[in-house]
């Protein structure tokens, strides 16, 4: 079954097509959920919620642009919406730290180790770090998504970097 047929069948509420869609994209979307979640259980919950929204909104997909990109965006927005509702993202301080540090420092660390450190970050720092460093959002886009100021986004990114570097140093992992 082609992707177009699969999407059309999902639009009609076909459970077999929905199961196939899940099988085709669950690993990719789980990676996104894991990146933005505190732990595996929370990521699984976020994945479930994301697929429920995808199934509900699939009728809105107009075959313009990448379907995978469309469902990834829904997944990121689902996770971010959850944190907005839980009010984990309230502004603590708007002091803006200079962005002089390079994110390339984190590229020399094995992904599972870095992911574990990122998951341990406080929510506002983890979300900002992931959106900026891993997903390429601008501070303006982050502030719009999280309902904060650009200054808060920059400050949260600087704090996330500092916390991650401290964790890396404590475990004697050498970064460039």
C-alpha positions in Angstrom: 0.0 0.0 0.0 1.4 3.4 -1.0 1.7 6.2 1.5 -1.1 8.1 -0.2 -3.4 5.1 0.0 -2.4 4.6 3.7 -3.2 8.2 4.5 -6.6 8.0 2.6 -7.5 4.8 4.5 -6.5 6.5 7.8 -8.7 9.4 6.9 -11.6 7.0 6.6 -10.9 5.6 10.1 -9.5 2.3 8.9 -7.9 0.6 12.0 -5.6 -1.6 9.9 -4.3 1.5 8.1 -3.8 3.3 11.4 -1.9 0.3 12.8 0.3 0.3 9.7 0.9 4.1 10.0 1.9 3.5 13.7 4.3 0.7 12.6 5.9 2.9 9.9 6.5 6.0 12.1 6.5 5.0 15.8 10.2 4.6 16.0 10.9 8.0 14.5 8.3 9.8 16.6 9.4 7.9 19.8 12.9 9.3 19.2 11.4 12.8 19.2 9.3 12.1 22.3 12.2 10.6 24.1 14.3 13.7 23.3 11.7 16.0 24.9 10.6 13.8 27.8 12.1 13.2 31.2 12.1 9.4 30.9 11.0 6.5 28.7 7.5 6.2 30.4 6.7 9.8 29.7 8.0 9.5 26.2 5.7 6.5 25.6 2.7 8.6 26.9 3.7 11.4 24.6 3.9 9.1 21.7 0.5 7.7 22.4 -1.0 11.2 22.7 0.8 12.3 19.5 -0.7 9.4 17.5 -4.2 10.1 18.9 -3.9 13.7 17.6 -2.4 12.5 14.2 -5.3 10.1 13.7 -7.8 12.9 14.7 -6.2 15.5 12.4 -5.1 13.4 9.5 -8.0 14.7 7.5 -6.3 18.1 7.6 -3.2 16.8 5.7 -3.5 18.0 2.1 -0.5 16.2 0.6 1.5 19.4 0.5 4.9 19.0 1.9 6.4 16.0 3.7 3.9 13.8 5.6 6.7 12.8 7.9 7.5 16.4 8.6 3.8 17.0 9.3 3.6 14.3 11.9 6.9 15.2 13.5 5.5 18.8 13.9 2.4 17.4 15.5 4.5 15.3 17.9 6.7 18.2 19.0 3.6 20.5 19.4 1.9 17.8 21.4 4.8 17.4 23.9 5.2 21.2 24.1 1.5 21.7 24.7 1.7 19.3 27.6 4.4 21.2 29.3 2.7 24.5 28.7 -0.4 23.1 30.5 1.7 21.9 33.4 3.2 25.3 33.7 6.8 24.0 33.9 7.9 26.8 31.7 7.3 29.9 33.8 9.9 32.6 33.7 12.4 32.5 36.5 14.8 35.2 35.3 15.1 37.1 32.0 18.9 37.7 32.3 20.3 36.9 28.9 23.6 35.0 28.9 25.9 35.5 26.0 25.9 32.7 23.4 29.6 32.3 23.2 29.7 28.6 23.8 29.6 26.1 21.0 27.1 23.3 20.8 29.7 21.3 18.9 31.1 20.4 22.3 28.2 18.0 22.8 28.7 16.3 19.4 31.7 14.2 20.7 29.6 12.5 23.3 27.9 9.2 22.6 24.2 9.8 21.8 22.8 7.6 24.6 24.9 9.4 27.2 24.0 12.8 25.9 20.3 11.9 25.7 20.4 10.7 29.4 21.9 14.0 30.4 19.4 16.0 28.4 16.5 14.0 30.0 17.8 14.9 33.4 17.6 18.7 32.7 14.8 20.7 34.2 11.9 20.9 31.7 12.4 24.5 30.6 16.1 23.9 30.0 15.6 20.5 28.3 12.9 21.9 25.9 14.9 25.0 25.0 18.1 23.0 24.5 16.4 20.4 22.3 14.5 23.0 20.2 17.6 25.2 19.6 20.4 22.7 19.4 18.8 19.5 18.1 15.9 20.9 16.1 17.2 24.2 14.8 14.5 26.5 16.1 15.4 30.2 16.6 15.0 31.9 20.0 12.0 33.8 18.5 10.4 30.5 17.5 11.1 28.9 20.9 9.7 31.9 22.7 6.5 31.7 20.7 6.2 27.9 21.2 6.8 28.0 24.9 5.1 31.3 25.7 8.3 33.0 27.0 10.5 35.9 25.9 13.5 35.5 23.6 15.7 36.5 26.5 14.3 33.7 28.6 15.0 31.3 25.8 18.6 32.5 25.5 19.0 32.3 29.3 17.5 28.8 29.5 19.8 27.6 26.7 22.9 29.0 28.5 21.8 27.3 31.7 21.2 24.0 29.9 24.6 24.1 28.4 26.2 24.9 31.8 24.4 22.0 33.5 25.3 19.6 30.7 28.9 20.6 30.7 29.0 20.1 34.5 27.5 16.7 34.2 30.0 15.7 31.6 32.9 17.0 33.7 31.7 15.2 36.8 31.7 11.9 34.9 35.2 12.7 33.5 34.0 12.6 29.9 36.4 14.7 27.9 34.9 17.3 25.6 36.7 19.3 23.1 
